[in-house]
Structures are given as structure tokens and as C-alpha cells.
Amino acid sequence: MRIAAQDRLLDVGCGDGWACRIMAGFASSGTVVGLDASTDRIGEARRHSVGFENILHIAAEAEENPWQDGFFTHAVMIDTLYRVKDPAGALRHTHRVLAPGGALWILNQIAHENGTAALIEADEESSSKLLRADEYVEMLRSCGFVEPAWQLLPAPDGAGASSAELFSVLITAIKPVS
């Protein structure tokens, strides 16, 4: 992500804040904001992040991000976008709060068994809105992002893949400068 010390980072769907704590170490004189719809998860994130002066956690829906326009230099969504009620709405709000030239990084961890790597498969019992990576790219374009791209990342060594091979799909995009 090329995080600089002064960057302002947003973690949409931060859960217990683990990624916020990692990013806070890189953005040592910047700000990291974790946003999650679950007040329980925000409470957990706050408890785990007590020692970090540059992290703030707020409870809000991704589709109703209350942050000011153009503030963040980077935004991440880790296993988040397919869980929100309105993925396009979440992307529009993320676009709004990113500064011109700001980067969005979406990471979806997937189990993949059928060999068609571009397809993100949903759990049959899930209400998740999983899309193919190219569909996310098109949604990013429709929400005003430029240079959307995706790639598959293999599971790290020792990840313990069982019957299904584990992958992550990394999707990136930029808020245009003008």
C-alpha cells in the first residue's frame, strides 16, 4: 500500500481492528480510522487498540460513512464489501471520503475448488453478495474510481488449506485527481 508516516487511512469493516493496528505502525504521524457497523466489534477494536494514539474506531454502516469528504489517502476493505447491504453505496461513500489520488484496496479471502480463479464463490448458506472480480471492477468504475484492477493472491505458506485451495482476490482502484 506504500503507507507513509503522515497518511490518513480508513479501514471499512474493521472488525476487531487488527488491520488498523498494523497500518498505525506505518502511519506513525498519521491517522487510522476503523469503521464497523457492529458496536460490539468497535468496542473490541477499541480495547485492543488502547496503546495506539493514532487510531480512532467509529460505529457506522459502510453505506453511511459519516467522515468528511476528501480526508483519507488510503482505504481498505478486508472481507467487507460482499457483506454490506449496498456494496455500490459503500463504494460511493468510500470514494467521497478519499482525497483525490487516494487508493482503495479490497481484499476478499476465498476458498476456491473449481479451478475458475476469476470467480468468487459464496457459501450456499450465506446472504453475502459475492461477485466476480470483474463485476467489482465494473462497480468501482461506476462509482467514480479509475484504474481498477484485480489479481489473485495465493494462500500464505502454512495457511492450512484443507479440501479447498485458499486464495485472496485483491482489487485496487484510485480516486481520480480531477
Phi, psi and chi 1 to 4 in degrees:
 res  aa     phi    psi   chi1   chi2   chi3   chi4
   1 MET       -  -11.4  -68.4  178.8   60.1      -
   2 ARG    54.9   53.8  -62.4 -178.8 -166.5  106.5
   3 ILE   -77.3  128.9  -61.9  171.3      -      -
   4 ALA   -98.7  160.5      -      -      -      -
   5 ALA   -56.0  -34.2      -      -      -      -
   6 GLN   -95.4    4.1   71.2  -78.6    0.8      -
   7 ASP   -65.4  157.7  -80.9  -23.5      -      -
   8 ARG  -117.9  115.0  -61.4  170.0  -47.7  -83.2
   9 LEU  -116.1  143.6  -58.9  118.8      -      -
  10 LEU  -120.9  129.3  172.7   65.2      -      -
  11 ASP  -111.4  104.4 -177.9   -3.3      -      -
  12 VAL   -85.6  120.8 -179.9      -      -      -
  13 GLY    79.9   47.6      -      -      -      -
  14 CYS   -70.2  -15.1   67.4      -      -      -
  15 GLY    58.3 -127.9      -      -      -      -
  16 ASP   -82.7    5.3   72.9   -3.3      -      -
  17 GLY    84.2   14.0      -      -      -      -
  18 TRP   -59.4  -41.4   66.9  -91.9      -      -
  19 ALA   -71.2  -33.2      -      -      -      -
  20 CYS   -60.3  -42.8  -67.6      -      -      -
  21 ARG   -65.7  -37.2  -68.2 -174.0  -66.3  -81.1
  22 ILE   -66.0  -47.9  -68.0  169.9      -      -
  23 MET   -65.5  -33.4  -67.6 -174.4  -62.3      -
  24 ALA   -61.6  -31.5      -      -      -      -
  25 GLY   -66.2  -33.5      -      -      -      -
  26 PHE   -80.7  -38.2  -69.5   98.9      -      -
  27 ALA   -95.1   58.5      -      -      -      -
  28 SER   -61.4  -30.0   55.7      -      -      -
  29 SER  -112.2   13.5   60.2      -      -      -
  30 GLY  -104.3 -156.8      -      -      -      -
  31 THR  -133.2  139.7  -57.5      -      -      -
  32 VAL  -123.2  126.7  178.4      -      -      -
  33 VAL  -117.6  125.6  174.1      -      -      -
  34 GLY  -102.8  130.0      -      -      -      -
  35 LEU  -120.9  131.5  179.1  127.6      -      -
  36 ASP  -149.6  145.7 -158.7  -72.9      -      -
  37 ALA   -73.3  -22.4      -      -      -      -
  38 SER   -89.4  117.7  167.8      -      -      -
  39 THR   -65.9  -30.3   55.3      -      -      -
  40 ASP   -64.5  -44.6  -69.9  -18.7      -      -
  41 ARG   -66.7  -37.5  -63.3  -64.0  -84.2  170.2
  42 ILE   -64.0  -41.5  -71.3  -62.8      -      -
  43 GLY   -60.9  -41.9      -      -      -      -
  44 GLU   -63.8  -44.1 -173.5  177.9   -9.7      -
  45 ALA   -61.2  -41.9      -      -      -      -
  46 ARG   -64.0  -41.6  -72.6  175.6  179.3  159.2
  47 ARG   -62.7  -41.0  -75.8 -170.7  -61.0  -80.6
  48 HIS   -74.8  -17.9  -70.3  -57.5      -      -
  49 SER  -109.2   16.6  -57.4      -      -      -
  50 VAL   -54.5  -37.5  169.1      -      -      -
  51 GLY   -78.1    0.5      -      -      -      -
  52 PHE  -106.4  120.0  -67.3   86.2      -      -
  53 GLU   -83.2  -14.5  -66.2 -176.6   16.0      -
  54 ASN  -106.2   19.1   60.9  -23.1      -      -
  55 ILE  -117.4  136.6  -63.1  178.5      -      -
  56 LEU  -129.4  134.8  172.5   68.4      -      -
  57 HIS  -116.6  132.4  -69.0   97.7      -      -
  58 ILE  -130.0  144.8   56.6  174.5      -      -
  59 ALA   -91.9  117.4      -      -      -      -
  60 ALA  -167.0  152.4      -      -      -      -
  61 GLU   -71.0  145.3  -61.8  -76.6  -16.4      -
  62 ALA   -61.4  -31.6      -      -      -      -
  63 GLU   -79.5   -4.8  -55.0   92.6  -39.9      -
  64 GLU  -133.6   36.7  -59.4  169.3    3.8      -
  65 ASN   -53.3  119.2 -173.5  -29.1      -      -
  66 PRO   -84.6    0.1   32.5  -36.3      -      -
  67 TRP   -70.7  158.5 -150.8  -95.3      -      -
  68 GLN   -68.9  153.5   68.1 -166.6   45.1      -
  69 ASP   -62.8  142.6  -66.2   -0.9      -      -
  70 GLY    64.8   25.0      -      -      -      -
  71 PHE   -87.7  -43.6 -179.6   79.9      -      -
  72 PHE   -87.9  142.4  -64.4  101.0      -      -
  73 THR   -88.6  -24.1   57.5      -      -      -
  74 HIS  -143.1  149.3  -61.7   73.7      -      -
  75 ALA  -138.2  144.5      -      -      -      -
  76 VAL  -127.7  149.1  -61.5      -      -      -
  77 MET  -135.1  106.8  -63.6  178.0  165.3      -
  78 ILE  -107.5  113.6  -57.7  171.0      -      -
  79 ASP    49.7   44.6  -72.0  -33.7      -      -
  80 THR  -119.5  -48.8  -61.8      -      -      -
  81 LEU   -57.1  -37.3 -167.8   55.5      -      -
  82 TYR   -79.7   -3.5   59.0   86.7      -      -
  83 ARG  -100.4  -15.2  -62.3  176.2 -170.2  -91.4
  84 VAL   -79.3  158.0  -60.9      -      -      -
  85 LYS   -65.1  -39.2  -64.0  173.0 -165.2  161.9
  86 ASP  -132.5   87.9  177.0   11.7      -      -
  87 PRO   -56.1  -41.6  -21.5   30.1      -      -
  88 ALA   -65.0  -38.4      -      -      -      -
  89 GLY   -63.4  -40.4      -      -      -      -
  90 ALA   -63.5  -40.6      -      -      -      -
  91 LEU   -67.8  -39.4  -72.0  173.8      -      -
  92 ARG   -62.4  -42.6  -79.0 -169.9  -62.1  -84.2
  93 HIS   -68.4  -36.6  -86.7  -80.1      -      -
  94 THR   -65.7  -42.6  -58.2      -      -      -
  95 HIS   -57.9  -43.8 -177.1  -84.4      -      -
  96 ARG   -61.2  -40.9  178.5 -175.3   59.6   75.6
  97 VAL   -85.9  -10.7  -59.9      -      -      -
  98 LEU   -78.6  142.1  -85.4  171.0      -      -
  99 ALA   -71.9  154.8      -      -      -      -
 100 PRO   -53.6  132.2  -27.8   36.6      -      -
 101 GLY    86.5   -3.6      -      -      -      -
 102 GLY   -67.8  147.6      -      -      -      -
 103 ALA  -107.1  141.0      -      -      -      -
 104 LEU  -112.7  133.4  171.9   61.2      -      -
 105 TRP  -124.3  119.0  -61.7   69.4      -      -
 106 ILE  -112.7  126.6  -59.8  167.0      -      -
 107 LEU  -124.7  120.0 -175.1   67.7      -      -
 108 ASN  -115.4  120.7  -69.6  -25.7      -      -
 109 GLN   -87.0  132.5  -62.8  176.7   29.4      -
 110 ILE  -135.1  151.4   58.5  171.5      -      -
 111 ALA   -99.1  132.9      -      -      -      -
 112 HIS  -135.3  121.8 -160.8  -85.7      -      -
 113 GLU  -118.3  -20.3  -60.9  179.1   74.5      -
 114 ASN   -97.7    2.4   64.9    6.6      -      -
 115 GLY    83.4   -5.5      -      -      -      -
 116 THR   -96.0   85.8   53.9      -      -      -
 117 ALA   -60.9  -26.5      -      -      -      -
 118 ALA   -75.4  -13.9      -      -      -      -
 119 LEU   -92.4  130.0 -173.7   63.2      -      -
 120 ILE   -96.6  121.2  -60.1  172.0      -      -
 121 GLU   -95.0  137.9  -60.0  -71.1  -14.7      -
 122 ALA   -95.4  149.0      -      -      -      -
 123 ASP   -65.4  132.2 -178.5  -29.5      -      -
 124 GLU   -59.6  -28.8  -69.9  179.0   12.2      -
 125 GLU   -90.4   -1.8  -63.5  177.8   17.2      -
 126 SER   -88.1  149.7  172.6      -      -      -
 127 SER   -95.1   11.2   61.7      -      -      -
 128 SER   -60.6  152.9  -61.2      -      -      -
 129 LYS  -107.8   67.1  -61.7  168.4 -169.3   72.1
 130 LEU   -78.3  134.3  -71.1  168.7      -      -
 131 LEU  -119.0  165.4  -57.6  173.7      -      -
 132 ARG   -69.7  153.7  -69.7 -171.4  -30.3  -98.6
 133 ALA   -57.3  -40.3      -      -      -      -
 134 ASP   -66.3  -27.3   62.0  -28.7      -      -
 135 GLU   -71.5  -37.8  -68.6  174.3  -49.0      -
 136 TYR   -62.5  -41.9  -77.4  119.4      -      -
 137 VAL   -59.2  -45.3  164.4      -      -      -
 138 GLU   -64.8  -39.6 -169.3   53.1   41.9      -
 139 MET   -62.9  -40.2 -172.6 -177.5  -62.1      -
 140 LEU   -60.3  -44.6  -74.5  161.2      -      -
 141 ARG   -59.5  -44.4  -78.0 -169.4 -176.6  105.8
 142 SER   -68.0  -19.9   71.5      -      -      -
 143 CYS   -94.4    6.4  -68.8      -      -      -
 144 GLY    99.9    1.8      -      -      -      -
 145 PHE   -80.7  154.3  -72.9   94.0      -      -
 146 VAL  -121.1  165.1  -63.9      -      -      -
 147 GLU    54.5   38.4  -59.1  178.3   36.6      -
 148 PRO   -69.0  140.7   26.6  -32.2      -      -
 149 ALA  -152.3  160.7      -      -      -      -
 150 TRP  -142.2  157.0   67.3  -88.7      -      -
 151 GLN  -153.3  154.5   63.3 -179.0  -57.0      -
 152 LEU   -89.5  137.2  -77.6  175.4      -      -
 153 LEU  -115.0  130.0  -54.5  175.4      -      -
 154 PRO   -70.8  159.8   25.5  -31.5      -      -
 155 ALA   -63.9  142.9      -      -      -      -
 156 PRO   -64.1  151.5   10.5  -13.5      -      -
 157 ASP   -55.0  138.5  -70.7  -21.1      -      -
 158 GLY    79.9   13.5      -      -      -      -
 159 ALA   -72.7  -12.6      -      -      -      -
 160 GLY    77.7   36.0      -      -      -      -
 161 ALA   -59.2  132.3      -      -      -      -
 162 SER  -101.6 -113.9   56.6      -      -      -
 163 SER   -73.7  -27.8   62.6      -      -      -
 164 ALA  -105.0  140.6      -      -      -      -
 165 GLU   -77.4  135.3 -168.6  172.0   -7.0      -
 166 LEU   -96.3  136.2  -61.0  175.9      -      -
 167 PHE  -134.4  168.1  -67.9   92.0      -      -
 168 SER  -128.2  144.9  -66.6      -      -      -
 169 VAL  -106.0  122.2  175.4      -      -      -
 170 LEU  -103.7  123.4  174.9   63.5      -      -
 171 ILE  -120.8  128.5  -53.7  165.6      -      -
 172 THR  -125.2  154.2   58.6      -      -      -
 173 ALA  -161.1  165.4      -      -      -      -
 174 ILE  -126.4  144.2  -55.4  -69.4      -      -
 175 LYS   -82.5  126.7  180.0  175.4  179.6  174.6
 176 PRO   -60.3  151.7    1.8   -1.0      -      -
 177 VAL   -73.6  -36.1  173.9      -      -      -
 178 SER  -122.8      -   55.7      -      -      -
